[in-house]
Amino acid sequence: MKPSELGTYTLSVDTISPSVKPINFKKNQWISNLNFLKLKVKDDLSGIRSIKGSINGRWVLFEHEPKNNIISYNFSDNSFPNGKHLLKIEVVDLIGNEYLFETIFFKKY
């Protein structure tokens, strides 16, 4: 068989970075009543390789549910001072495209 007999071929390149969107909070929101942060992490083509999260520069563990593309952080895992917090999430897809999500939230513990 020759390759031309098998059909039409398409070559594609993944140049699109993953995306991160908060689910249960907004930027600059007081979230003192929340026990979890939930965010949607999505990559349309190659899939997710790694997810790294930090609050105020301190690494925090996000649980990843690949079926629903949701990551969540349980505030009972660590203690932080009351007030303003900087959340950073770095997502890398299987090709190496990176996306850095940053937002601020406020919380009383």
C-alpha positions in Angstrom: 0.0 0.0 0.0 1.1 3.5 -0.7 0.5 6.4 1.7 -1.6 8.2 -0.9 -4.1 5.3 -0.8 -4.8 5.7 2.9 -6.6 9.0 2.8 -5.9 12.7 3.6 -3.1 13.6 6.1 -2.9 16.7 8.2 0.1 18.0 10.2 -0.7 20.2 13.2 1.4 21.9 15.8 0.3 22.7 19.3 1.2 26.3 20.0 -1.7 27.1 22.3 -1.0 27.3 26.0 -3.3 25.7 28.6 -5.9 27.8 30.3 -6.9 28.3 33.9 -10.2 29.8 35.1 -11.5 30.1 38.7 -14.8 28.3 39.5 -15.8 29.3 43.0 -14.1 32.7 43.4 -13.2 36.0 41.6 -10.2 38.3 41.6 -9.9 40.5 44.8 -12.8 38.6 46.4 -13.1 37.9 50.1 -13.5 34.1 50.4 -13.4 33.6 54.2 -16.5 31.3 53.9 -14.7 28.9 51.4 -12.9 25.7 52.5 -11.7 25.0 49.0 -10.4 26.8 45.9 -11.6 25.3 42.7 -10.3 26.1 39.2 -10.8 24.7 35.7 -7.6 23.7 33.9 -7.8 22.9 30.2 -5.6 22.1 27.3 -7.3 21.4 24.0 -4.6 19.5 22.1 -1.8 17.7 23.8 -2.9 17.4 27.5 -1.5 18.5 30.8 2.0 17.6 31.9 2.3 19.5 35.2 0.5 21.8 37.6 2.3 23.8 40.2 0.5 26.1 42.7 1.6 28.5 45.3 0.0 31.0 47.7 2.2 33.9 48.8 5.2 32.2 47.2 4.7 29.0 49.3 4.1 25.8 47.4 0.6 24.3 47.9 -0.8 20.9 46.8 -3.7 21.1 44.3 -5.7 17.9 43.8 -6.3 17.3 40.1 -9.4 15.6 38.7 -8.4 14.9 35.1 -11.9 13.7 34.1 -13.5 17.0 34.9 -10.3 19.2 34.3 -10.7 20.6 37.8 -8.0 21.3 40.4 -8.8 22.1 44.0 -6.9 23.3 47.1 -8.1 22.5 50.7 -7.4 25.4 53.0 -7.0 23.1 56.0 -3.8 21.8 54.5 -1.8 24.9 55.5 -2.3 28.0 57.6 -1.8 31.5 56.3 -2.2 34.9 57.9 -5.5 36.8 57.6 -5.7 39.2 54.7 -4.4 39.5 51.1 -3.0 36.5 49.3 -1.4 36.0 45.9 -2.3 32.7 44.1 -0.1 31.5 41.3 -0.7 28.4 39.2 1.7 27.3 36.5 0.4 24.8 34.0 2.6 23.1 31.4 1.2 20.9 28.6 2.8 17.8 27.1 4.5 19.9 24.3 5.9 22.4 26.7 3.5 25.3 26.3 3.3 27.2 29.6 0.6 29.3 31.2 0.9 31.3 34.4 -2.3 32.2 36.2 -2.1 34.9 38.9 -4.8 36.4 41.1 -5.4 37.9 44.4 -7.9 36.9 47.0 -8.6 37.9 50.6 -9.3 35.4 53.5 -9.8 35.3 57.2 -8.9 32.0 58.7 
